[in-house]
Amino acid sequence: MSTPIPAPETDAAKRVLPPKPKAAALVALSFTLLLYLVELVDVILPGDLDQGGIHSRALSGLDGVLFAPLLHAGWSHLFANTVPVLVLSFLAMAAGIGRFALVTAIIWVVSGLGVWLIGPANGVTVGASGLAFGWLAYLLVRGIFNRAAGQILVALVLLGVWSGMLAGLLPGQPGVSWQGHVFGALAGVLAAWLTTRRSRKAVPAATGNLEG
């Protein structure tokens, strides 16, 4: 008799909360504390670490793609990003920390390259808001790709709580990198699609035959 065996990868992809909430909370808190440590160092040192951000269309500023999410233009900028980074990163670990690392890497690189390509000339872009927008977009669409009712419900709640963030996708706000927000959101959708495809490919391998 042929009996389908549950696919652990697929089941994990449909979780709403991290399977190890304490570990996920520690990762989210540690990353946020790192942002505060970097800002503190930036205040103490005589140099300006923010110059290590993204300099659009300048080859010398391309390495800012790696550093920009860790840098902020002052404490108020960091304070504004703190709660979204903590909450959204925690929820984005629902499929495990390994999946979260992959999703974050996609968002980090794609949003940074987007800013580098079309960001404002003669300016430096810094901040973790691109990551926050990417995690939010990932959480909003993963339930659709996974066909998971629980994740769709969480997405609706997040949309209600953080609907004000969507204004950051529009140009025209002085000092706000809408390019980073837009490309962060697009990267979040891309990450959701890529990781969902990966989960679905695991289904055939999880089907076996039982003799009975």
Beta strands, then each sheet from edge to edge (+ up, - down):
strand 1: 2-4
strand 2: 54-55
strand 3: 124-125
strand 4: 207-209
sheet 1: 1+ 4-
sheet 2: 2+ 3-
end
